[in-house]
Amino acid sequence: MRPWLFLLLWPSFVWADDILVCNPAHPLVPQAVVQYERQADSSPYRANPNALIWEAPHEAMTPARLSEVTQLRASLDGLLVGGVLSRYWKCQPPIVVEMTSTEKTVLDAPAVAEQARQQAFTDEIATSDICDVNLDQINGRVNAWVNARQADLDGTITAAQFKTVMRDQVIPQMGAFMQKISRCLRATRR
């Protein structure tokens, strides 16, 4: 009895429509497929004027519509069998085609840029000598630096020597330390 149940339910899976929504004004690749629903029985995208809809051929179809669905099915099957990700599809009604390598690169550029940005944060944390230290270590480093600069300043006799120590040692080192802290904070907060 189970085979009969399968045969009763089988047509509902086989005859469901495939729906592709194309975006003619896509900011990176015009006519990019922005939504693909395989075997969709009902979909809000069905009413979208930019949708390509494959439906099973039937006797009520005009010859032109039959030709369109046949071409669409062939192009879809070619992309699916070829393993092309749907994010790399674009519409050329009545069919869907694979994007060119240039279009794929343009489409992937924002993700690649974000990946590089995240890697820069990871690299900053990995190479910084202050991102992974504890508070006692930071206090020790700051106290050692302050004591060394105090000794430098105590050794000055004239205003010109004081200015030289400030200009050549204290201010650049403070600036470098503030940059390290800022970079570490930003990298860990992402």
Backbone torsions as a table, in degrees:
resi	resn	phi	psi	omega
1	MET	NA	-28.9	179.9
2	ARG	-60.6	-39.3	178.1
3	PRO	-59.0	-34.6	179.3
4	TRP	-66.7	-37.7	177.6
5	LEU	-63.1	-42.3	177.7
6	PHE	-60.9	-44.3	-179.2
7	LEU	-65.7	-30.9	177.8
8	LEU	-71.7	-35.4	-178.8
9	LEU	-87.8	-23.1	-173.4
10	TRP	-56.3	-46.3	-178.3
11	PRO	-59.0	-29.7	-179.2
12	SER	-68.1	-26.1	177.8
13	PHE	-84.4	-38.2	-174.9
14	VAL	-72.9	-38.2	-172.1
15	TRP	-94.6	8.1	176.9
16	ALA	-67.3	150.7	-175.4
17	ASP	-85.4	150.5	170.3
18	ASP	-100.4	132.2	-175.9
19	ILE	-125.2	127.0	176.3
20	LEU	-118.3	131.9	176.6
21	VAL	-108.0	123.3	-178.3
22	CYS	-103.5	146.1	177.9
23	ASN	-115.1	100.1	-179.3
24	PRO	-65.1	-20.3	-178.9
25	ALA	-109.7	27.2	179.2
26	HIS	-57.5	132.8	-173.8
27	PRO	-66.4	-21.9	-177.9
28	LEU	-108.3	-44.1	-179.0
29	VAL	-135.0	103.1	178.6
30	PRO	-56.3	140.9	180.0
31	GLN	71.9	17.4	177.0
32	ALA	-63.9	143.9	174.5
33	VAL	-76.9	120.1	-177.7
34	VAL	-104.9	-10.1	178.6
35	GLN	-154.5	134.3	176.1
36	TYR	-135.2	122.2	177.0
37	GLU	-118.9	115.5	-180.0
38	ARG	-91.2	131.4	177.6
39	GLN	54.2	53.1	-179.6
40	ALA	-89.8	119.7	177.5
41	ASP	-73.8	-41.0	176.0
42	SER	-143.2	143.0	-176.2
43	SER	-153.7	142.2	175.2
44	PRO	-68.7	-16.7	-178.3
45	TYR	-79.8	-10.8	-178.9
46	ARG	-58.2	-33.8	-178.1
47	ALA	-86.1	-3.9	-178.6
48	ASN	-69.1	126.9	-178.4
49	PRO	-67.2	-15.8	179.5
50	ASN	-97.9	15.4	-178.1
51	ALA	-91.4	140.3	168.0
52	LEU	-103.5	125.6	-176.0
53	ILE	-121.0	122.0	171.8
54	TRP	-93.7	126.8	174.2
55	GLU	-128.2	150.7	-178.7
56	ALA	-59.2	135.0	177.8
57	PRO	-58.4	141.8	177.3
58	HIS	-147.8	169.2	-172.3
59	GLU	-68.3	-18.4	-179.4
60	ALA	-81.9	-6.1	-178.9
61	MET	-76.1	143.4	173.1
62	THR	-74.7	161.0	177.8
63	PRO	-59.5	-35.5	179.0
64	ALA	-65.8	-43.8	179.5
65	ARG	-67.7	-38.5	177.4
66	LEU	-61.4	-41.4	177.1
67	SER	-63.6	-41.6	179.1
68	GLU	-62.5	-48.1	-177.6
69	VAL	-68.1	-33.0	177.3
70	THR	-66.3	-44.8	178.2
71	GLN	-64.4	-42.0	179.6
72	LEU	-63.3	-44.9	179.7
73	ARG	-60.4	-43.1	-179.1
74	ALA	-63.7	-41.9	-179.9
75	SER	-69.4	-40.1	176.9
76	LEU	-62.5	-47.3	-179.8
77	ASP	-61.5	-39.3	178.3
78	GLY	-61.9	-42.5	178.8
79	LEU	-69.2	-41.5	-179.6
80	LEU	-66.4	-45.7	179.1
81	VAL	-66.0	-35.8	179.0
82	GLY	-73.2	-7.9	178.1
83	GLY	74.7	20.6	179.3
84	VAL	-76.5	124.7	179.4
85	LEU	-63.9	142.9	-177.2
86	SER	-64.1	-21.2	177.1
87	ARG	-66.7	-17.0	179.9
88	TYR	-104.1	22.7	177.3
89	TRP	-100.5	150.2	170.9
90	LYS	-141.8	155.0	-175.5
91	CYS	-90.2	136.6	167.8
92	GLN	-135.7	76.3	-171.7
93	PRO	-44.5	133.7	13.3
94	PRO	-94.0	14.2	-176.9
95	ILE	-119.6	173.5	174.4
96	VAL	-121.1	139.0	-176.2
97	VAL	-129.2	165.8	175.4
98	GLU	-79.7	140.5	176.9
99	MET	-66.2	156.3	174.2
100	THR	-72.1	165.1	179.4
101	SER	-62.1	-34.8	177.6
102	THR	-65.0	-43.7	178.7
103	GLU	-64.3	-38.6	177.4
104	LYS	-63.3	-41.9	179.3
105	THR	-62.9	-43.8	178.3
106	VAL	-63.1	-42.0	-179.6
107	LEU	-65.4	-36.9	-177.8
108	ASP	-84.3	-12.5	-174.5
109	ALA	-54.2	-45.8	178.9
110	PRO	-61.2	-40.1	179.2
111	ALA	-68.2	-38.3	178.4
112	VAL	-65.9	-41.2	178.2
113	ALA	-63.8	-41.5	178.2
114	GLU	-66.0	-38.5	177.7
115	GLN	-63.3	-41.0	178.0
116	ALA	-65.6	-38.7	178.4
117	ARG	-63.8	-44.8	178.8
118	GLN	-65.7	-35.8	178.2
119	GLN	-67.0	-35.6	177.1
120	ALA	-63.2	-39.0	176.5
121	PHE	-64.4	-44.9	179.7
122	THR	-61.8	-42.9	178.7
123	ASP	-63.8	-39.7	179.0
124	GLU	-60.8	-45.5	180.0
125	ILE	-64.2	-42.1	-176.8
126	ALA	-68.9	-31.9	-174.8
127	THR	-100.3	-10.0	-178.4
128	SER	-74.8	143.2	177.6
129	ASP	-94.0	8.0	178.0
130	ILE	-126.5	-12.0	-176.4
131	CYS	-67.8	-31.6	-174.3
132	ASP	-113.4	19.7	178.7
133	VAL	-93.8	157.2	179.3
134	ASN	-88.6	173.9	-175.0
135	LEU	-64.1	-36.9	178.5
136	ASP	-63.3	-39.3	177.8
137	GLN	-64.9	-41.2	178.2
138	ILE	-63.4	-46.6	177.7
139	ASN	-57.8	-43.2	179.4
140	GLY	-62.3	-43.5	179.4
141	ARG	-64.9	-45.2	-179.3
142	VAL	-64.0	-45.1	179.9
143	ASN	-62.0	-41.6	178.1
144	ALA	-63.1	-42.4	-180.0
145	TRP	-65.3	-45.0	179.6
146	VAL	-60.6	-44.8	-179.8
147	ASN	-62.7	-40.9	178.5
148	ALA	-65.8	-41.6	179.2
149	ARG	-69.4	-34.6	177.3
150	GLN	-63.4	-41.1	177.6
151	ALA	-63.5	-40.3	177.6
152	ASP	-62.0	-43.9	-178.3
153	LEU	-70.5	-36.5	178.4
154	ASP	-64.7	-27.1	-179.7
155	GLY	-80.2	-4.7	179.3
156	THR	-85.6	143.4	-179.1
157	ILE	-111.1	-41.4	-176.2
158	THR	-105.6	165.6	177.0
159	ALA	-65.3	-34.8	179.1
160	ALA	-65.1	-41.2	178.0
161	GLN	-65.7	-40.3	178.6
162	PHE	-60.9	-45.9	179.5
163	LYS	-62.3	-39.6	-179.6
164	THR	-63.8	-44.9	178.7
165	VAL	-63.0	-43.7	179.9
166	MET	-63.8	-48.5	-175.9
167	ARG	-67.8	-41.8	-172.2
168	ASP	-91.0	-21.7	-174.9
169	GLN	-123.6	-60.3	-169.9
170	VAL	-64.4	-55.3	-174.8
171	ILE	-64.9	-46.7	177.6
172	PRO	-61.9	-38.9	179.9
173	GLN	-68.0	-38.3	176.6
174	MET	-64.5	-42.7	178.3
175	GLY	-61.9	-44.7	179.5
176	ALA	-63.1	-40.5	179.3
177	PHE	-65.9	-41.7	178.1
178	MET	-64.0	-38.1	176.9
179	GLN	-63.4	-43.1	178.8
180	LYS	-60.4	-44.7	-179.8
181	ILE	-63.2	-46.9	-178.6
182	SER	-62.4	-44.5	-179.6
183	ARG	-64.5	-40.8	179.5
184	CYS	-65.4	-45.3	179.2
185	LEU	-61.2	-45.8	-179.2
186	ARG	-64.5	-42.1	-178.1
187	ALA	-65.9	-39.1	-178.9
188	THR	-77.1	-23.9	179.0
189	ARG	-87.3	-22.6	-178.9
190	ARG	41.8	NA	NA
